Amino acid sequence: MNPAGWTVMILSIGSVLTLVSYCMFRVLTLPPLEEEHLKGPLEIETGDTDNAD
């Protein structure tokens, strides 16, 4: 392989590894979720049971 091919290959592999590392860092360092935001309302009125006749 000539030097231009090596350059392109090193740049492409380096950019992919950099992007993967950045994304993994961002995902693994997320702040903890607050418990109160994970709960849904106890009763959800959908309206499909009104006048079910």
C-alpha distance matrix in Angstrom:
0.0 3.8 6.7 8.1 6.0 6.8 10.2 11.0 10.3 12.4 15.0 15.5 15.9 18.0 20.2 20.9 21.9 24.0 25.7 26.5 27.8 30.0 31.4 32.2 33.9 35.9 37.1 37.9 39.9 42.1 45.8 48.1 49.8 53.5 55.6 58.0 55.3 54.4 57.9 58.9 62.5 65.0 66.4 64.6 66.9 65.2 68.3 67.9 70.8 73.4 75.9 74.2 77.2
3.8 0.0 3.8 5.6 5.5 6.6 8.9 10.3 10.9 12.6 14.5 15.8 16.8 18.3 20.3 21.6 22.7 24.3 26.2 27.4 28.6 30.4 32.1 33.2 34.5 36.5 38.0 38.9 40.6 42.8 46.4 48.9 50.7 54.4 56.7 58.9 56.2 55.5 59.1 60.1 63.6 66.3 67.7 65.8 68.1 66.4 69.5 69.3 72.3 74.7 77.2 75.8 78.8
6.7 3.8 0.0 3.8 5.4 5.1 6.1 8.7 9.8 10.5 12.2 14.2 15.3 16.1 18.1 20.0 20.9 22.0 24.2 25.7 26.5 28.1 30.2 31.3 32.3 34.3 36.1 36.9 38.3 40.6 44.2 46.9 48.8 52.4 54.8 57.1 54.4 53.9 57.5 58.7 62.2 64.9 66.4 64.6 67.0 65.5 68.6 68.6 71.6 73.9 76.6 75.3 78.4
8.1 5.6 3.8 0.0 3.8 5.5 5.0 6.3 8.6 9.9 10.6 12.2 14.2 15.2 16.4 18.4 19.9 20.9 22.5 24.4 25.6 26.8 28.7 30.2 31.3 32.9 34.7 36.0 37.3 39.4 42.9 45.7 47.4 50.9 53.4 55.4 52.6 52.2 55.8 56.7 60.1 63.0 64.3 62.4 64.6 63.0 66.0 66.0 69.1 71.4 74.0 72.7 75.8
6.0 5.5 5.4 3.8 0.0 3.8 5.4 5.2 6.1 8.5 9.9 10.6 12.1 13.9 15.4 16.6 18.2 19.7 21.2 22.6 24.1 25.7 27.2 28.5 30.0 31.7 33.1 34.4 36.1 38.1 41.7 44.2 45.8 49.5 51.8 53.9 51.1 50.4 53.9 54.9 58.3 61.0 62.4 60.5 62.7 61.0 64.1 63.9 67.0 69.4 71.9 70.5 73.5
6.8 6.6 5.1 5.5 3.8 0.0 3.8 5.5 5.1 6.0 8.5 9.9 10.5 11.8 14.0 15.4 16.2 17.8 19.9 21.0 22.0 23.9 25.7 26.7 28.0 30.0 31.5 32.4 34.0 36.3 39.9 42.4 44.3 47.9 50.3 52.6 50.0 49.3 52.9 54.1 57.6 60.3 61.9 60.1 62.6 61.1 64.3 64.2 67.1 69.6 72.2 70.8 74.0
10.2 8.9 6.1 5.0 5.4 3.8 0.0 3.8 5.5 5.2 6.1 8.5 10.0 10.4 12.1 14.3 15.3 16.1 18.2 20.0 20.8 22.1 24.2 25.6 26.6 28.3 30.2 31.3 32.5 34.7 38.2 41.0 42.9 46.4 48.9 51.1 48.4 48.0 51.7 52.8 56.3 59.1 60.7 58.9 61.3 59.9 63.1 63.2 66.1 68.4 71.2 70.0 73.2
11.0 10.3 8.7 6.3 5.2 5.5 3.8 0.0 3.8 5.6 5.2 6.0 8.5 9.7 10.5 12.3 14.2 15.2 16.5 18.3 19.8 21.0 22.6 24.3 25.6 27.0 28.7 30.1 31.6 33.4 37.0 39.7 41.3 44.8 47.3 49.3 46.4 46.0 49.5 50.5 53.9 56.7 58.1 56.2 58.5 56.9 60.0 60.1 63.1 65.4 68.1 66.8 69.9
10.3 10.9 9.8 8.6 6.1 5.1 5.5 3.8 0.0 3.8 5.5 5.2 6.1 8.3 9.9 10.7 12.2 14.0 15.5 16.6 18.1 19.9 21.3 22.5 24.1 25.9 27.2 28.3 30.1 32.1 35.8 38.3 39.9 43.6 45.8 48.0 45.3 44.6 48.1 49.2 52.7 55.4 56.9 55.1 57.5 56.0 59.2 59.1 62.0 64.5 67.2 65.7 68.9
12.4 12.6 10.5 9.9 8.5 6.0 5.2 5.6 3.8 0.0 3.8 5.6 5.3 5.8 8.4 10.0 10.5 11.8 14.1 15.3 16.1 17.9 19.9 20.9 22.0 24.1 25.7 26.5 28.1 30.4 33.9 36.5 38.4 42.1 44.5 46.8 44.2 43.7 47.3 48.7 52.2 54.9 56.6 55.0 57.5 56.3 59.6 59.7 62.5 64.9 67.7 66.4 69.7
15.0 14.5 12.2 10.6 9.9 8.5 6.1 5.2 5.5 3.8 0.0 3.8 5.6 5.1 6.0 8.6 9.9 10.3 12.1 14.2 15.1 16.2 18.2 19.9 20.8 22.4 24.3 25.5 26.8 28.8 32.3 35.1 36.9 40.4 43.0 45.1 42.4 42.0 45.7 46.9 50.3 53.2 54.8 53.1 55.5 54.2 57.5 57.7 60.6 62.9 65.8 64.6 67.9
15.5 15.8 14.2 12.2 10.6 9.9 8.5 6.0 5.2 5.6 3.8 0.0 3.8 5.4 5.2 6.3 8.6 9.9 10.7 12.4 14.2 15.4 16.7 18.4 20.0 21.3 22.7 24.3 25.9 27.6 31.3 33.9 35.4 39.0 41.3 43.4 40.5 40.0 43.6 44.6 48.0 50.8 52.3 50.5 52.9 51.4 54.6 54.7 57.7 60.0 62.8 61.5 64.7
15.9 16.8 15.3 14.2 12.1 10.5 10.0 8.5 6.1 5.3 5.6 3.8 0.0 3.8 5.5 5.2 6.1 8.5 10.0 10.6 12.1 14.2 15.5 16.4 18.2 20.0 21.2 22.3 24.2 26.2 29.9 32.3 34.0 37.6 39.9 42.2 39.6 38.8 42.4 43.7 47.3 49.9 51.5 49.9 52.5 51.2 54.6 54.6 57.4 59.8 62.7 61.3 64.6
18.0 18.3 16.1 15.2 13.9 11.8 10.4 9.7 8.3 5.8 5.1 5.4 3.8 0.0 3.8 5.5 5.2 6.0 8.6 9.9 10.4 12.1 14.2 15.3 16.3 18.3 20.0 20.9 22.3 24.6 28.1 30.8 32.7 36.3 38.8 41.1 38.6 38.2 41.8 43.3 46.8 49.6 51.4 49.9 52.6 51.5 54.9 55.2 57.9 60.3 63.3 62.1 65.4
20.2 20.3 18.1 16.4 15.4 14.0 12.1 10.5 9.9 8.4 6.0 5.2 5.5 3.8 0.0 3.8 5.5 5.0 6.1 8.6 9.8 10.5 12.3 14.2 15.3 16.5 18.4 19.9 21.2 22.9 26.5 29.3 30.9 34.5 37.0 39.1 36.4 36.1 39.7 41.0 44.4 47.3 48.9 47.3 49.8 48.7 52.0 52.4 55.2 57.5 60.4 59.4 62.7
20.9 21.6 20.0 18.4 16.6 15.4 14.3 12.3 10.7 10.0 8.6 6.3 5.2 5.5 3.8 0.0 3.8 5.4 5.2 6.2 8.5 9.9 10.7 12.2 14.1 15.4 16.6 18.2 20.0 21.7 25.4 27.8 29.2 32.9 35.1 37.3 34.6 33.9 37.5 38.7 42.3 45.0 46.6 45.0 47.6 46.3 49.7 49.9 52.6 55.0 58.0 56.7 60.0
21.9 22.7 20.9 19.9 18.2 16.2 15.3 14.2 12.2 10.5 9.9 8.6 6.1 5.2 5.5 3.8 0.0 3.8 5.5 5.1 6.0 8.5 9.9 10.5 12.1 14.2 15.4 16.2 18.1 20.3 23.9 26.3 28.1 31.8 34.1 36.5 34.1 33.4 37.1 38.7 42.3 44.9 46.8 45.5 48.3 47.3 50.8 51.0 53.6 56.1 59.1 57.8 61.2
24.0 24.3 22.0 20.9 19.7 17.8 16.1 15.2 14.0 11.8 10.3 9.9 8.5 6.0 5.0 5.4 3.8 0.0 3.8 5.5 5.1 6.1 8.6 10.0 10.5 12.3 14.3 15.4 16.5 18.6 22.2 24.9 26.9 30.4 33.0 35.3 32.9 32.6 36.3 37.9 41.4 44.2 46.2 44.9 47.6 46.8 50.3 50.8 53.4 55.7 58.9 57.8 61.3
25.7 26.2 24.2 22.5 21.2 19.9 18.2 16.5 15.5 14.1 12.1 10.7 10.0 8.6 6.1 5.2 5.5 3.8 0.0 3.8 5.5 5.1 6.2 8.6 9.9 10.6 12.3 14.2 15.5 17.0 20.6 23.3 24.8 28.4 30.9 32.9 30.3 30.0 33.6 35.0 38.4 41.3 43.1 41.6 44.3 43.3 46.7 47.2 49.9 52.2 55.3 54.3 57.7
26.5 27.4 25.7 24.4 22.6 21.0 20.0 18.3 16.6 15.3 14.2 12.4 10.6 9.9 8.6 6.2 5.1 5.5 3.8 0.0 3.8 5.5 5.2 6.1 8.5 9.9 10.6 12.1 14.2 15.8 19.6 21.8 23.4 27.0 29.2 31.6 29.1 28.4 32.0 33.5 37.1 39.8 41.7 40.4 43.2 42.3 45.8 46.1 48.6 51.1 54.2 53.0 56.5
27.8 28.6 26.5 25.6 24.1 22.0 20.8 19.8 18.1 16.1 15.1 14.2 12.1 10.4 9.8 8.5 6.0 5.1 5.5 3.8 0.0 3.8 5.5 5.2 6.1 8.6 10.0 10.5 12.1 14.5 18.1 20.5 22.6 26.2 28.6 31.2 29.0 28.5 32.2 34.1 37.7 40.3 42.5 41.4 44.4 43.9 47.4 48.0 50.3 52.8 56.0 54.9 58.4
30.0 30.4 28.1 26.8 25.7 23.9 22.1 21.0 19.9 17.9 16.2 15.4 14.2 12.1 10.5 9.9 8.5 6.1 5.1 5.5 3.8 0.0 3.8 5.5 5.1 6.2 8.7 10.0 10.7 12.6 16.1 18.9 20.9 24.4 27.1 29.3 27.0 26.9 30.7 32.4 35.9 38.7 40.8 39.7 42.6 42.1 45.7 46.4 48.9 51.1 54.4 53.5 57.1
31.4 32.1 30.2 28.7 27.2 25.7 24.2 22.6 21.3 19.9 18.2 16.7 15.5 14.2 12.3 10.7 9.9 8.6 6.2 5.2 5.5 3.8 0.0 3.8 5.4 5.1 6.2 8.6 10.0 11.1 14.8 17.2 18.7 22.3 24.7 26.9 24.4 24.0 27.7 29.3 32.8 35.6 37.6 36.4 39.3 38.7 42.2 42.8 45.3 47.6 50.9 49.9 53.5
32.2 33.2 31.3 30.2 28.5 26.7 25.6 24.3 22.5 20.9 19.9 18.4 16.4 15.3 14.2 12.2 10.5 10.0 8.6 6.1 5.2 5.5 3.8 0.0 3.8 5.5 5.2 6.0 8.5 10.3 14.0 15.9 17.8 21.5 23.7 26.3 24.1 23.5 27.2 29.1 32.8 35.3 37.5 36.6 39.7 39.3 42.9 43.5 45.7 48.2 51.5 50.4 53.9
33.9 34.5 32.3 31.3 30.0 28.0 26.6 25.6 24.1 22.0 20.8 20.0 18.2 16.3 15.3 14.1 12.1 10.5 9.9 8.5 6.1 5.1 5.4 3.8 0.0 3.8 5.5 5.3 6.1 8.7 12.1 14.6 17.1 20.6 23.2 25.8 23.9 23.7 27.5 29.7 33.2 35.8 38.2 37.5 40.7 40.5 44.2 45.0 47.2 49.5 52.9 52.0 55.7
35.9 36.5 34.3 32.9 31.7 30.0 28.3 27.0 25.9 24.1 22.4 21.3 20.0 18.3 16.5 15.4 14.2 12.3 10.6 9.9 8.6 6.2 5.1 5.5 3.8 0.0 3.8 5.7 5.5 6.4 10.0 12.8 14.7 18.2 21.0 23.2 21.0 21.1 24.9 26.9 30.3 33.1 35.4 34.5 37.6 37.5 41.1 42.1 44.3 46.5 49.9 49.2 52.9
37.1 38.0 36.1 34.7 33.1 31.5 30.2 28.7 27.2 25.7 24.3 22.7 21.2 20.0 18.4 16.6 15.4 14.3 12.3 10.6 10.0 8.7 6.2 5.2 5.5 3.8 0.0 3.8 5.6 5.7 9.4 11.3 12.8 16.5 18.8 21.2 19.0 18.6 22.3 24.3 27.9 30.5 32.8 32.1 35.3 35.1 38.8 39.5 41.6 44.0 47.4 46.5 50.2
37.9 38.9 36.9 36.0 34.4 32.4 31.3 30.1 28.3 26.5 25.5 24.3 22.3 20.9 19.9 18.2 16.2 15.4 14.2 12.1 10.5 10.0 8.6 6.0 5.3 5.7 3.8 0.0 3.8 5.7 8.9 10.4 12.8 16.4 18.6 21.5 19.9 19.3 23.1 25.5 29.2 31.5 34.1 33.7 37.1 37.2 40.9 41.7 43.6 46.0 49.5 48.5 52.2
39.9 40.6 38.3 37.3 36.1 34.0 32.5 31.6 30.1 28.1 26.8 25.9 24.2 22.3 21.2 20.0 18.1 16.5 15.5 14.2 12.1 10.7 10.0 8.5 6.1 5.5 5.6 3.8 0.0 3.8 6.4 8.9 11.8 15.1 17.9 20.5 19.1 19.2 23.0 25.6 29.0 31.5 34.2 34.0 37.3 37.7 41.4 42.5 44.3 46.6 50.1 49.4 53.1
42.1 42.8 40.6 39.4 38.1 36.3 34.7 33.4 32.1 30.4 28.8 27.6 26.2 24.6 22.9 21.7 20.3 18.6 17.0 15.8 14.5 12.6 11.1 10.3 8.7 6.4 5.7 5.7 3.8 0.0 3.8 6.4 8.6 12.0 14.9 17.2 15.5 15.8 19.6 22.1 25.4 28.1 30.7 30.3 33.6 34.1 37.7 39.0 40.8 43.0 46.5 45.9 49.7
45.8 46.4 44.2 42.9 41.7 39.9 38.2 37.0 35.8 33.9 32.3 31.3 29.9 28.1 26.5 25.4 23.9 22.2 20.6 19.6 18.1 16.1 14.8 14.0 12.1 10.0 9.4 8.9 6.4 3.8 0.0 3.8 6.5 9.1 12.4 14.7 13.5 14.4 18.0 20.7 23.8 26.4 29.3 29.3 32.6 33.5 37.1 38.6 40.2 42.2 45.9 45.5 49.3
48.1 48.9 46.9 45.7 44.2 42.4 41.0 39.7 38.3 36.5 35.1 33.9 32.3 30.8 29.3 27.8 26.3 24.9 23.3 21.8 20.5 18.9 17.2 15.9 14.6 12.8 11.3 10.4 8.9 6.4 3.8 0.0 3.8 6.5 9.2 12.0 11.5 11.8 15.2 18.3 21.5 23.7 26.8 27.2 30.7 31.7 35.4 36.8 38.1 40.3 43.9 43.4 47.2
49.8 50.7 48.8 47.4 45.8 44.3 42.9 41.3 39.9 38.4 36.9 35.4 34.0 32.7 30.9 29.2 28.1 26.9 24.8 23.4 22.6 20.9 18.7 17.8 17.1 14.7 12.8 12.8 11.8 8.6 6.5 3.8 0.0 3.8 6.3 8.8 7.8 8.1 11.6 14.6 17.8 20.1 23.1 23.4 26.9 28.0 31.6 33.1 34.4 36.5 40.2 39.7 43.5
53.5 54.4 52.4 50.9 49.5 47.9 46.4 44.8 43.6 42.1 40.4 39.0 37.6 36.3 34.5 32.9 31.8 30.4 28.4 27.0 26.2 24.4 22.3 21.5 20.6 18.2 16.5 16.4 15.1 12.0 9.1 6.5 3.8 0.0 3.8 5.6 5.9 7.3 10.0 13.2 15.8 18.1 21.2 21.9 25.4 27.0 30.5 32.2 33.3 35.1 38.9 38.7 42.5
55.6 56.7 54.8 53.4 51.8 50.3 48.9 47.3 45.8 44.5 43.0 41.3 39.9 38.8 37.0 35.1 34.1 33.0 30.9 29.2 28.6 27.1 24.7 23.7 23.2 21.0 18.8 18.6 17.9 14.9 12.4 9.2 6.3 3.8 0.0 3.8 5.5 5.5 7.3 10.9 13.5 15.2 18.6 19.7 23.4 25.1 28.6 30.2 30.9 32.9 36.6 36.3 40.0
58.0 58.9 57.1 55.4 53.9 52.6 51.1 49.3 48.0 46.8 45.1 43.4 42.2 41.1 39.1 37.3 36.5 35.3 32.9 31.6 31.2 29.3 26.9 26.3 25.8 23.2 21.2 21.5 20.5 17.2 14.7 12.0 8.8 5.6 3.8 0.0 3.8 5.5 5.9 9.0 10.9 12.9 16.1 17.3 20.8 22.8 26.1 28.1 28.7 30.4 34.2 34.2 38.0
55.3 56.2 54.4 52.6 51.1 50.0 48.4 46.4 45.3 44.2 42.4 40.5 39.6 38.6 36.4 34.6 34.1 32.9 30.3 29.1 29.0 27.0 24.4 24.1 23.9 21.0 19.0 19.9 19.1 15.5 13.5 11.5 7.8 5.9 5.5 3.8 0.0 3.8 5.6 7.9 10.4 13.3 16.0 16.3 19.7 21.2 24.7 26.6 27.7 29.4 33.2 33.1 36.9
54.4 55.5 53.9 52.2 50.4 49.3 48.0 46.0 44.6 43.7 42.0 40.0 38.8 38.2 36.1 33.9 33.4 32.6 30.0 28.4 28.5 26.9 24.0 23.5 23.7 21.1 18.6 19.3 19.2 15.8 14.4 11.8 8.1 7.3 5.5 5.5 3.8 0.0 3.8 6.6 10.0 12.3 15.1 15.5 19.1 20.3 24.0 25.4 26.4 28.6 32.3 31.8 35.6
57.9 59.1 57.5 55.8 53.9 52.9 51.7 49.5 48.1 47.3 45.7 43.6 42.4 41.8 39.7 37.5 37.1 36.3 33.6 32.0 32.2 30.7 27.7 27.2 27.5 24.9 22.3 23.1 23.0 19.6 18.0 15.2 11.6 10.0 7.3 5.9 5.6 3.8 0.0 3.8 6.7 8.6 11.6 12.6 16.3 17.9 21.4 23.0 23.6 25.7 29.4 29.0 32.8
58.9 60.1 58.7 56.7 54.9 54.1 52.8 50.5 49.2 48.7 46.9 44.6 43.7 43.3 41.0 38.7 38.7 37.9 35.0 33.5 34.1 32.4 29.3 29.1 29.7 26.9 24.3 25.5 25.6 22.1 20.7 18.3 14.6 13.2 10.9 9.0 7.9 6.6 3.8 0.0 3.8 6.4 8.6 8.9 12.6 14.2 17.7 19.3 20.1 22.1 25.8 25.5 29.3
62.5 63.6 62.2 60.1 58.3 57.6 56.3 53.9 52.7 52.2 50.3 48.0 47.3 46.8 44.4 42.3 42.3 41.4 38.4 37.1 37.7 35.9 32.8 32.8 33.2 30.3 27.9 29.2 29.0 25.4 23.8 21.5 17.8 15.8 13.5 10.9 10.4 10.0 6.7 3.8 0.0 3.8 5.6 6.5 10.0 12.4 15.5 17.6 17.9 19.6 23.3 23.4 27.2
65.0 66.3 64.9 63.0 61.0 60.3 59.1 56.7 55.4 54.9 53.2 50.8 49.9 49.6 47.3 45.0 44.9 44.2 41.3 39.8 40.3 38.7 35.6 35.3 35.8 33.1 30.5 31.5 31.5 28.1 26.4 23.7 20.1 18.1 15.2 12.9 13.3 12.3 8.6 6.4 3.8 0.0 3.8 6.7 10.0 12.7 15.5 17.2 16.8 18.6 22.2 22.1 25.7
66.4 67.7 66.4 64.3 62.4 61.9 60.7 58.1 56.9 56.6 54.8 52.3 51.5 51.4 48.9 46.6 46.8 46.2 43.1 41.7 42.5 40.8 37.6 37.5 38.2 35.4 32.8 34.1 34.2 30.7 29.3 26.8 23.1 21.2 18.6 16.1 16.0 15.1 11.6 8.6 5.6 3.8 0.0 3.8 6.4 9.4 11.9 13.7 13.2 14.9 18.5 18.6 22.2
64.6 65.8 64.6 62.4 60.5 60.1 58.9 56.2 55.1 55.0 53.1 50.5 49.9 49.9 47.3 45.0 45.5 44.9 41.6 40.4 41.4 39.7 36.4 36.6 37.5 34.5 32.1 33.7 34.0 30.3 29.3 27.2 23.4 21.9 19.7 17.3 16.3 15.5 12.6 8.9 6.5 6.7 3.8 0.0 3.8 6.1 9.1 11.1 11.6 13.2 17.0 17.1 20.8
66.9 68.1 67.0 64.6 62.7 62.6 61.3 58.5 57.5 57.5 55.5 52.9 52.5 52.6 49.8 47.6 48.3 47.6 44.3 43.2 44.4 42.6 39.3 39.7 40.7 37.6 35.3 37.1 37.3 33.6 32.6 30.7 26.9 25.4 23.4 20.8 19.7 19.1 16.3 12.6 10.0 10.0 6.4 3.8 0.0 3.8 5.7 8.3 8.8 9.8 13.6 14.2 17.9
65.2 66.4 65.5 63.0 61.0 61.1 59.9 56.9 56.0 56.3 54.2 51.4 51.2 51.5 48.7 46.3 47.3 46.8 43.3 42.3 43.9 42.1 38.7 39.3 40.5 37.5 35.1 37.2 37.7 34.1 33.5 31.7 28.0 27.0 25.1 22.8 21.2 20.3 17.9 14.2 12.4 12.7 9.4 6.1 3.8 0.0 3.8 5.6 7.6 9.0 12.5 12.6 16.3
68.3 69.5 68.6 66.0 64.1 64.3 63.1 60.0 59.2 59.6 57.5 54.6 54.6 54.9 52.0 49.7 50.8 50.3 46.7 45.8 47.4 45.7 42.2 42.9 44.2 41.1 38.8 40.9 41.4 37.7 37.1 35.4 31.6 30.5 28.6 26.1 24.7 24.0 21.4 17.7 15.5 15.5 11.9 9.1 5.7 3.8 0.0 3.8 5.6 5.7 9.2 9.9 13.4
67.9 69.3 68.6 66.0 63.9 64.2 63.2 60.1 59.1 59.7 57.7 54.7 54.6 55.2 52.4 49.9 51.0 50.8 47.2 46.1 48.0 46.4 42.8 43.5 45.0 42.1 39.5 41.7 42.5 39.0 38.6 36.8 33.1 32.2 30.2 28.1 26.6 25.4 23.0 19.3 17.6 17.2 13.7 11.1 8.3 5.6 3.8 0.0 3.8 5.6 8.1 7.5 11.1
70.8 72.3 71.6 69.1 67.0 67.1 66.1 63.1 62.0 62.5 60.6 57.7 57.4 57.9 55.2 52.6 53.6 53.4 49.9 48.6 50.3 48.9 45.3 45.7 47.2 44.3 41.6 43.6 44.3 40.8 40.2 38.1 34.4 33.3 30.9 28.7 27.7 26.4 23.6 20.1 17.9 16.8 13.2 11.6 8.8 7.6 5.6 3.8 0.0 3.8 6.3 5.5 9.3
73.4 74.7 73.9 71.4 69.4 69.6 68.4 65.4 64.5 64.9 62.9 60.0 59.8 60.3 57.5 55.0 56.1 55.7 52.2 51.1 52.8 51.1 47.6 48.2 49.5 46.5 44.0 46.0 46.6 43.0 42.2 40.3 36.5 35.1 32.9 30.4 29.4 28.6 25.7 22.1 19.6 18.6 14.9 13.2 9.8 9.0 5.7 5.6 3.8 0.0 3.8 5.6 8.7
75.9 77.2 76.6 74.0 71.9 72.2 71.2 68.1 67.2 67.7 65.8 62.8 62.7 63.3 60.4 58.0 59.1 58.9 55.3 54.2 56.0 54.4 50.9 51.5 52.9 49.9 47.4 49.5 50.1 46.5 45.9 43.9 40.2 38.9 36.6 34.2 33.2 32.3 29.4 25.8 23.3 22.2 18.5 17.0 13.6 12.5 9.2 8.1 6.3 3.8 0.0 3.8 5.4
74.2 75.8 75.3 72.7 70.5 70.8 70.0 66.8 65.7 66.4 64.6 61.5 61.3 62.1 59.4 56.7 57.8 57.8 54.3 53.0 54.9 53.5 49.9 50.4 52.0 49.2 46.5 48.5 49.4 45.9 45.5 43.4 39.7 38.7 36.3 34.2 33.1 31.8 29.0 25.5 23.4 22.1 18.6 17.1 14.2 12.6 9.9 7.5 5.5 5.6 3.8 0.0 3.8
77.2 78.8 78.4 75.8 73.5 74.0 73.2 69.9 68.9 69.7 67.9 64.7 64.6 65.4 62.7 60.0 61.2 61.3 57.7 56.5 58.4 57.1 53.5 53.9 55.7 52.9 50.2 52.2 53.1 49.7 49.3 47.2 43.5 42.5 40.0 38.0 36.9 35.6 32.8 29.3 27.2 25.7 22.2 20.8 17.9 16.3 13.4 11.1 9.3 8.7 5.4 3.8 0.0
